[in-house]
Amino acid sequence: MRNRLLEIAVAAVILTAPAAAADLTVSHATLRVISLSVPAAGYFDLANAASAPVTLTGASSPSCGMIMLHKSSTEGGMARMADVASLVVPPHGRISFAPGGYHLMCMDPVPALMTARTAKVIFVFQNAPAIDATFTVTDARGRSH
């Protein structure tokens, strides 16, 4: 009986342990910049190789005054965009940030972003260490600068 209780306790610790930064990867990261007068949009894939869910709570970048998590949707023929406070990435799962769905909004892009080739974005999680990602900066058509 003691061994079974110990096994259950160990399993509970493993399932609730926070993910390590190495368990989280960002790929296909692009930041689409149209002009400095409108927010830039960030698209990427976020993968969680950990055996526990991870909650993304925000992002920041020296290239943006502020970054917001958003989700676009269409309801009743009307396009909508809403703030997202947090987003759970399931264990061994992936979430795509793409046009028409989840995306980052880079509010107040800095002037250097208009000619930059890359931009650094820092992702913040509720139950995992922050991670940095390098985004390729593109124009409105998705072409690199």
C-alpha positions in Angstrom: 0.0 0.0 0.0 2.8 2.4 0.9 4.5 1.8 -2.5 1.3 2.5 -4.3 0.8 5.8 -2.4 4.4 6.7 -3.2 3.8 6.0 -6.9 0.7 8.1 -6.9 2.6 11.0 -5.2 5.4 10.8 -7.7 3.0 10.8 -10.6 1.2 13.8 -9.2 4.5 15.7 -8.9 5.5 14.8 -12.5 2.1 15.8 -13.9 2.1 19.2 -12.2 5.8 20.0 -12.6 6.3 23.2 -14.7 7.7 22.8 -18.2 11.3 23.7 -18.7 12.2 26.3 -21.4 13.7 23.4 -23.5 10.2 21.9 -23.6 8.8 24.9 -25.5 9.7 25.8 -29.0 8.7 28.6 -31.4 8.9 28.0 -35.1 7.8 29.6 -38.3 7.9 33.0 -36.6 7.1 36.1 -38.7 6.2 39.6 -37.8 4.2 41.3 -40.6 4.9 45.1 -40.6 2.7 47.3 -42.8 3.5 50.8 -41.4 4.3 52.4 -38.1 0.8 53.8 -37.9 -0.8 50.3 -37.6 0.0 47.4 -35.3 2.3 44.7 -36.7 0.9 41.1 -36.6 2.9 38.1 -35.3 2.4 34.6 -36.5 4.2 31.4 -35.3 3.8 27.9 -34.0 4.3 27.2 -30.3 5.0 23.6 -29.4 5.0 22.1 -25.9 7.0 18.9 -25.6 6.4 18.6 -21.8 4.0 16.1 -20.3 2.0 18.9 -18.6 0.0 21.8 -20.1 1.7 25.2 -20.3 -0.2 28.5 -20.1 1.0 31.4 -22.3 0.1 34.7 -20.5 1.8 37.3 -22.6 4.7 38.5 -24.7 7.0 41.5 -25.1 9.5 42.9 -27.5 12.0 45.8 -27.7 10.5 46.4 -31.2 7.0 47.1 -29.9 5.5 49.4 -27.3 3.3 46.6 -26.2 2.4 43.1 -27.5 -1.1 41.7 -27.1 -2.4 38.2 -27.6 -5.5 38.3 -29.9 -7.8 35.9 -31.7 -9.7 36.7 -34.9 -13.0 35.0 -35.7 -16.0 35.3 -37.9 -19.5 35.2 -36.3 -22.6 35.7 -38.4 -20.6 37.1 -41.3 -18.9 39.6 -39.1 -15.2 39.6 -38.5 -14.2 40.1 -34.9 -10.9 40.4 -33.0 -10.7 39.8 -29.2 -8.0 40.1 -26.6 -6.8 36.8 -25.2 -5.7 36.9 -21.5 -4.0 33.4 -21.6 -3.8 30.4 -23.8 -3.2 26.8 -22.7 -0.8 24.7 -24.9 -1.6 21.0 -24.2 1.0 18.5 -23.3 2.8 17.3 -26.4 0.7 19.8 -28.3 1.1 22.7 -30.6 -0.9 25.9 -31.2 -0.6 27.8 -34.4 -0.8 31.6 -34.5 -1.9 32.4 -38.1 -4.0 34.8 -40.0 -7.7 34.4 -39.2 -7.0 32.9 -35.7 -4.6 33.5 -32.8 -2.0 36.1 -33.5 0.2 38.7 -31.7 -0.5 42.4 -32.1 2.7 44.5 -31.9 1.3 47.9 -30.8 3.4 51.0 -31.5 6.1 49.4 -33.6 9.5 51.2 -33.3 10.7 52.9 -36.5 13.7 50.5 -36.8 11.2 47.7 -37.4 10.4 49.1 -40.9 13.9 48.0 -42.2 14.8 45.3 -39.7 15.3 41.7 -40.8 14.5 40.2 -37.4 12.8 41.1 -34.1 13.2 39.5 -30.7 10.0 38.4 -28.9 9.9 37.2 -25.3 7.1 34.8 -24.4 5.8 34.7 -20.8 4.2 31.7 -19.2 2.3 31.1 -16.0 3.9 27.8 -15.3 7.2 27.8 -17.3 10.2 30.0 -17.7 10.1 32.8 -20.3 11.6 32.0 -23.7 13.0 34.2 -26.4 12.2 33.8 -30.1 13.6 35.5 -33.2 10.9 36.6 -35.7 11.6 37.3 -39.3 10.2 40.7 -40.2 8.1 40.8 -43.4 6.1 43.3 -45.3 2.3 43.2 -46.0 2.8 40.5 -48.7 4.9 38.3 -46.4 8.3 39.1 -48.0 11.4 39.6 -45.9 13.0 43.0 -45.8 
